[in-house]
């Protein structure tokens, strides 16, 4: 059953008519003060105000609604004057600051709340055929050279307006923006512009989608009334964005355009160009997810160039370097490759300036990415720079928070407590959530897949331990000898034990060579799917400190955290650090949930001791209890990071 939330105009009626024609069961919610679609025999309907959320939700549940669409024009309500039922009040509290944000952010938050109620929010256009227009001129009358210039000026102005989440349309005359759309809509814009226009006739309506717009919730719309209004007020024509603007009653609209001697043109938008840099495996994971979300939000109208790994390449990255080229950690280790890193910084900056992206996204790896950003700003580059993953100033080197605004335009954080640390130092900082907390890939696989995985690797009736030595070569070098001895100790006590090492493809050969002489041969897997199957097949994980520990928490796998680095790096970091834990789960919990064995304590004997305790007692239950609660704090509305990047690409800050 489909539930249609109806605003004003013809859009709800068209969707309902299509459902009738295709025998799709549907019911209708008429929003008071907006909807005039009333006469639907044999269809369940209800009228409700904006604040009567409980009435709407109960109506949908009672009628077995599974999918919901928003259709038609509405105006933002005055929240101070809303008549709220009990659920409406609860929703308003949950909306929080979203109620004060732009229309798109508010609608996305409302859609998220509907999802939590058990409904899938769909696009109304999914139920309609041939509702958009392709690129081209659809009127008999062609544009004059001046009108073509007006359209180009209007497209730029409308996109800038949309990026600010203020409107979708502008009126242009002689390359001057006469007026821009506001909350009162397009018809009001046309009427206002006619009064502001110096000439009695002429001018163009340009209407585009907002770059961050969620097509399920709101899209620019043109109908007969729009054309009538333009003609009445003496305008020459209309330009829309192809495949992004709904044209209601398309044939009738074009016929009316030709009758009035106006023009109608549909223009293809330029792709969003993103230069993106990720310097290690965790950044490649975040980058791949971010790129996919940017593609979805932009309607697959984005292109990506930069530095990344397999996840980002699969999401469409045109690669300058691989993340493996930057996967170095520690002061001593960086010094050993300083000339190599300097060359990569210069080459990256050169490519950015040649590529001229709309926005630059740097992910973690501040030793490299911040140097790139600083050099760009020093050269006078005005391309907005968004940094994804805040440097852990809460852990060490607090002073970094004070200066980042000099070379970063926006910071997107994974943890909810971080924006407060940076906003006070003039850096626009937004919590966007941690993808691992919502990544559906980490849900438990089907039992058939698990059995097949275990059978193919001869893991039936075995105790299985996942070993995660790290994603950098230096980490593998330090941890693998310790893990080898640990496997010996474990296999001497547990005769039915097996080990799996999930790693990245770039380290597979290295780990295979290292483990070739081990007494107990581990199974090495490299894909994300195999890694997750390994997690769910295991009773325990031994993991190098890092993002992977959140993955283990996500699947509920008891863990022992280890870490060892060079003595020089360790002593310098120990002097600078001001937190009592290094594991993310422990930091977020504010206490030791997962054992941490660092530097001198990182021995095979100590790992063996904690592993026995977790396997042979109920100590693992404490970890699992905390994992679920901690991960809830890392959830933000869907695609928040992608939307923030797209909004940043249109900054007028400079």
Secondary structure, DSSP 8 states (H G I E B T S, - for coil): -EEEEE-BSSHHHHHHHHHHHTT--EEEEEETTT------TT--EEEE-TT-HHHHHHHHHHTT--EEEEESB-----GGG----HHHHHHHHHHGGGGGS-HHHHHHHHHHHHHHTT-EEE-GGGG-SS-S--SEE-SSS---HHHHHHHHHHHHHHHHHHHTTS-SEEEEETTEEEEE--TT-HHHHHHHHHHH-SSSS--EEEE---TT--TTT---EE-HHHHHHHHHTT--EEEEETTTSEETTHHHHHHHHHHTT-EEEEE----EEEEEEE-SHHHHHHHHHHHHHHHHHTTS-EEEEEEE-HHHHHTTEEEEEEGGGG---SHHHHHTTHHHHHHHHHHHHHHHHHH--SEEEEES-HHHHHHHHHHHHHTT--SEEEEES---TTTB-TTHHHHGGGT-SEEEESSTTSHHHHHTTT--EEE---GGGT-GGGS---HHHHHHHHHHTT-TT-EEEEEE--SSHHHHHHHHHHHHHHHHHHHHH-TTEEEEEE--HHHHHHHHHHHTT-SS--EEE-SHHHHHHHHHH-SEEEEESSTHHHHHHHHT--EEEEE---HHHHHHHHHHB--S--SHHHHHHTS-SSEEEEGGG--HHHHHHHHHHHHHSSTHHHHHHHHHHHHHTT--STTHHHHHHHHHTT----
